[in-house]
Each structure stands twice: as C-alpha cells, then as structure tokens.
Amino acid sequence: MKYIRFSPSIRLLQGTVVLLFLGLAASIWPELEFFWLIFSAVLVVTALFDLWRLRRIPAPVIQRNIAGAFSVGANHEVKLTITNESDRNLQIDVYDHFPEKLLVSGLPRRLFIDANEFAEITYFIKPLQRGFLRLEHTECLILSVFKFWRYKHMLEIHSEAKVYPDYASVIEYALLATENHLSMMGILKHRRRGQGMDFHQLREFREGDSIKQIDWKASSRVRKMIAREYQDERDQQIIVMMDCGHRMLAHDGELSHFDHSLNALLLLAYVALRQGDSVGVSTFSHNDRRWIKPVKGVANINVLLNGIFDLQPGASAPDYSSGARDLILHQRKRSLVLVLSNLRDDDHDDLHSAVQLLKKYHKVVVVSLQEQAIFDRLEQPVINLQDALTVASTHAYLSSREHLVKQLRNSGVNTLDVLPENLALLLTNTYLDLKSSGQI
C-alpha cells in the first residue's frame, strides 16, 4: 500500500499562514512586496533543506518484547526498545499497530532520544478474544531538525502470542484445592457409599465409620478394631462434547456462552486430573472439528489449553447426531460424556437420537446454558401491548425449553439447565457427585 511518508508539522503550517497574510498585505501596500518575496524564499529554501536532511536520517531500530502467552480479559505488558542510530538528537512519536479485539493503553508515546542512544517504553494490552495474537507493524514519526516536517517510518516487527481462556478461577482453585478448602470454591465432595470403591489402606476404626468397613481378621491379629479405607476409583475418563454452533455466540456480560463453557471445562479438567482421571474434548457443529484424546495428570492441562485456546463458535446449527457419531469413532471405552450446548425445543429428535447412541457406550450428562437476558426481560414492567406480547412469547419459549429438559430427565438422562455464571461449579460438582456415587 502506497502512502506519503512525510507531512508538514504545525510550525511549517504556521509559517505558511504568515506567508499568506504577508502576501495579502503586500497586495494592499506594494512596498511590502520585497519583504514578502524574501520571506517566501527563506521559507521555501529552509523547508526543502529541512526535508532533505530529514530523509537522510536512518529509521530507528525498534524491538518488541512480549510474553508468549496471554489470558483473555487480563492486562499484559508489552515493551518496546527504540534505538536512535543517527548522529542527531531526535524527537520520535511511536505507535504500535494492533488488531481488533484488543484494548491498548499507553500509546502513542513521544520520546526524545540522544544520538546513538536508546529508550524503552512500556504499554499494556488487554485481549478480548482467544486465539493467536499477531503484532506486525510499528509506526514512528520523526520530527525534522527545524521542526518543519514529520517523516513516517512503518517498520515490520513480527510478534506472535497465544491468548488463552481466562483460567484465573483454575489458578484460584489451585490455591484453595486442599481437602479442607474445597468448599471455599463451592465444590463439594461426597463420601462414597456402597460397592465399587478402590481399596486404599487399613487404619484404626474411627467414630462414624461403617461397621461394614471393619476388617475382622486384621482386628483379631492386633486386638483392636481395624477398618478398611477406600478411595474413589481412578483412571476414569471424562469427555466434554462442546457445541461450537451459532447459539454459543450468545453473550451474558463480557463473555459468550462458549467462553463460559471453556472456563468450566478448565476447572473441571483441573479437578478431574487431580483426582487421577483423564479428560478429553470433542467438538461438533463447526468445520474445524477437534478431538483431543483423554490426557492424565495435572501437568497435562496444558495439552487441553493448547488444543482449545483458539476455538471459536461458527454460524452452523447444532448437529448432535453427527457429534455423537464422531465421538463414538474416537472413544469406545466407557466414559462420562458431558454435552455442553444451548438447547431449543426443536432439538428434541436430533438430541434424543444422539443421546441414545451415546448411552450405549457411556454415561451421558446434557448441560444446557440458559440466557440471562430472557429472565431480565421478564423482570421489566409491562406497559403496552407490545410489552405484553413480548412477555407472553418469552414465557412460551421458556415453557417449551423446560419441557425438553423434563423429557430428557424422564428418559433417564442427567440434565442440567444452568446460567453460564454458575456453569463451572455446577459442572464440577456433578462430576464429583457421579464419581462418588459410582455411576461413572
């Protein structure tokens, strides 16, 4: 793209205005014409000489230093190092070009750099969208020696970073996730009852233990009551089926339903991996379908992050049957399958066939995200006929949606109907509840 690299400064424009007024005065008083010609010649020669000197000044050398990974919605530091390789002191205006979906504070900046010296500046960016962040150009304007011109340099400086989902809740959980602090995050652990537990160790019988836990042979040997202690079964697999269709574009607050789902996935993954289980991801209803096979170990949460950080919902309608078939092809081993979507009443037939297919191999939980805007609309007063029609249609929509949820529950499918802000904790608690009750 072609552009003019130099432009007049305020000082040159002021000189031009003075020249015009002097010319106007010379047209009225001819004796001033000599002074107008002298001023014109001096201004033109000086401006051209100043431009010639400015064009001989080499472009500054700029280096950009950014982190390799950012978190969406958080402020991050970017550092620019500007080196003046000329033999003159320079005034430089610096501006870093950035893409859309990015808030920037601290630009542009004006610097005064001595000859053969450098300066460092810091500004902050706030990514608003996950994915790859690419910064490719930095613009700088150099003021000429006589301050008549500004010369533009557009420098190609390529930097790339990954913008991940906001996993602040996962970090907070990591700080609180001890046996005594799980409830601080709203995550509940249930004591397991019945069969299907993994034996852990023998210990002294304690008050509150079940009589069924007593190991009579061990008790007779040591002449005191000994109980068996069990732990939750490990090496179980959890697969999250994520709807990437157009409904997940709906926003509640700053985050879309899809971003809420990703944050919930990260918290669930951290808890499940810490429990010794494996977590995988399968996406559907978009062209860029992804399958992340189950990984085990908290350290492998980075595998999930790198596999989903740039996922974006598309314009397609939900296709539950296709998503179910894809998952079956990849995962036959019995797992807990969590289907995250935003249900409508017209989804019944397709969703029912998909769930029935998945139930042949897996334990299935369907999670539907509610829309806060709908409930907010019902809170508004009804003033006219249009308001009454809107409220009536909203109630009809909610009634049909609730009917679909009841149908799923009546068919034996665990179904959650939840606001996005409550999704992360409710999803994690559902996993822990199913695990502790031996249903996985």
HELIX and SHEET records of a PDB file:
HELIX    1   1 ILE A   10  ILE A   28  1                                  19    
HELIX    2   2 PRO A   30  LEU A   32  5                                   3    
HELIX    3   3 GLU A   33  ARG A   55  1                                  23    
HELIX    4   4 ALA A  168  LEU A  176  1                                   9    
HELIX    5   5 LEU A  182  MET A  185  5                                   4    
HELIX    6   6 ILE A  211  GLN A  213  5                                   3    
HELIX    7   7 TRP A  216  VAL A  222  1                                   7    
HELIX    8   8 HIS A  246  LEU A  249  5                                   4    
HELIX    9   9 HIS A  257  ARG A  274  1                                  18    
HELIX   10  10 VAL A  298  ASN A  300  5                                   3    
HELIX   11  11 ILE A  301  ILE A  308  1                                   8    
HELIX   12  12 TYR A  320  HIS A  330  1                                  11    
HELIX   13  13 ASP A  345  ASP A  347  5                                   3    
HELIX   14  14 HIS A  348  LYS A  359  1                                  12    
HELIX   15  15 GLN A  372  GLU A  379  1                                   8    
HELIX   16  16 LEU A  385  ASN A  410  1                                  26    
HELIX   17  17 PRO A  420  ASN A  422  5                                   3    
HELIX   18  18 LEU A  423  SER A  436  1                                  14    
SHEET    1   A 3 PHE A   6  PRO A   8  0                                        
SHEET    2   A 3 TRP A 149  TYR A 164 -1                                        
SHEET    3   A 3 ALA A  69  SER A  71  1                                        
SHEET    1   B 5 PHE A   6  PRO A   8  0                                        
SHEET    2   B 5 TRP A 149  TYR A 164 -1                                        
SHEET    3   B 5 GLY A 131  LEU A 143 -1                                        
SHEET    4   B 5 LEU A  90  ASP A  96 -1                                        
SHEET    5   B 5 ARG A 109  ILE A 113 -1                                        
SHEET    1   C 4 VAL A  61  ASN A  65  0                                        
SHEET    2   C 4 HIS A  76  THR A  83 -1                                        
SHEET    3   C 4 PHE A 118  PRO A 127 -1                                        
SHEET    4   C 4 LEU A 102  SER A 105 -1                                        
SHEET    1   D 2 ASP A 198  GLU A 204  0                                        
SHEET    2   D 2 ILE A 226  GLN A 231 -1                                        
SHEET    1   E 6 TRP A 291  LYS A 296  0                                        
SHEET    2   E 6 SER A 278  PHE A 284 -1                                        
SHEET    3   E 6 GLN A 237  ASP A 243  1                                        
SHEET    4   E 6 LEU A 336  SER A 341  1                                        
SHEET    5   E 6 LYS A 363  LEU A 369  1                                        
SHEET    6   E 6 ASN A 414  VAL A 418  1                                        
SHEET    1   F 2 HIS A 251  ASP A 252  0                                        
SHEET    2   F 2 LEU A 255  SER A 256 -1                                        
END                                                                             
